[in-house]
């Protein structure tokens, strides 16, 4: 019996492993794979109330009993997202009831009838680029930028998996185009970038959002949505996008849970004179952040990132205030 089960799993390992979030169907899986997915799903359910604290350790344990390969997660009928099987961060997507950054999804769904340029800075494996360029989200023209060379390989693979419908760059976002940067950090979802005065091994080009628009890689004639998740260089990246932010542009910035001073939001309001909105999970809608201290209640976990949305555009203010979310 044990030998037959192992042979079945060897045979399954030769077929693409895929999971459909909408239907819950798992394909290309052997017995051990199916048990592993059940364990990953259960781990997500158990740790979700705690910001998935400890989930990574469970993923590492499960990874020891399965083949080293990818699993393709179908996000919707027009969006496939490949991740390493048992990845310590992205495996939570195997839980169909888990909402990943629901505030961004709520906003993008509410804007699906518009045509806008989507710029995914710190794109990681390309989750939001895959979604924004998909049919249910309006097939938006999308540019993804990722500083980590290893992550960028995954990003490029996911672009190819979805018909190469979005452009991507292996580069770091900063205040000015030119020069180089090196990735720091040990985890693919928590890398940072260090600016360099000259090139060195593993260095990538430095680009600015204004420079990319001037070069035609961002269509600034359209409204623009910028997702900015660039560990530690948000303010520099914002300075490089100042021209864009004076148009119909909204920038989505990550507020770190451990930053109790809410420094990014203060910079957006005090230094850039932008209106800032935040998704209130208790109200399931966006509110204008007239009192920064309200973030104290929303930022519950110090190890989690929270998104704020900043704009001077009436168009994007209207869409933000119209966006709602229904939890699964």
Secondary structure, 3 states (H helix, E strand, C coil): CHHHHHHHHHHHHCCCCEEECCCCCEECCCHHHHHHHHHHHHHHHHHHHHCCCCHHHHHHHHHCCCCCCEEEEEEECCEEEEEECCCCCHHHHHCCCCCCCHHHHHHHHHCCCCCEEEEEECCCCCHHHHHHCCHHHCCCEEEEEECCHHHHHHHHHHHHHCCCCCEEEEEEECCCCCCEEEEECCCCCCCEEEEECCCCCCEEEEECHHHHHHCCCCCCCCEEEEEECCCCCHHHHHHCCHHHHCCCEEEEEEEECCCCCCHHHHHHHHHCCCEEEEEECCCCEEEECCCHHHHHHHCCCCCCEEEEEEECCHHHHHHHHHCECCCC
